[in-house]
């Protein structure tokens, strides 16, 4: 993740944090990386092209 990435606070429904944490561990990712991967997948399914960060 880029050092200057936007920060965003999110409220998760009860139980989601633990589930995301377990899934992240299975994928050897941080919770943040797991959430980003899930959002990317959902957007791709919807046909939405996300901007790639500039290096």
N, C-alpha and C positions, 0 to 999 in steps of 0.2 A: 504494500500500500504506500502511496506517495506520502512523503512527509507533510506536505501542505494540503492534504485531503480535507474536504469538508467534514465537519463533525456534526453528528445528529443524535440526539437522545431519543430513544424509542421505549415505549411502555409495552411490555410483553404480557400476554394473558398468563394467568397462573399455570405453572407447570412447563411453559415453553422454554424457559431458561435452561432447566435441567435437560430437557430433550435436545435442545440445540447443542448444549455442552457435550452430551454423549455422542451425538452425530459428528461433531467437530473432532472429537477424540478418535473416532473410527476412521476419519479421513485424514488424520494427522494435521489438522488445521486449528487455528485459533477460532474462537466463537465468532469474532468479527469476520474472518475469512469465510467461515461457513455461511454466515448471513449474506455476505456479498455474493457468494456462489449461488445461493438460493434465489436472490434477487435477479442475478444475471440470467439464470435458467428461466425464471418466470417471464422476464422481459423478452427473451429470445422466443419463447413459446407464443407470446403475444405479437411477435413481429416488430418489437421495438429495438432500434439500434442505439446502444449506449455509447457515449463518447469515450474514447480511450484517453487516459491522462497523458499529458506531454511530459517527456522525460526530463 
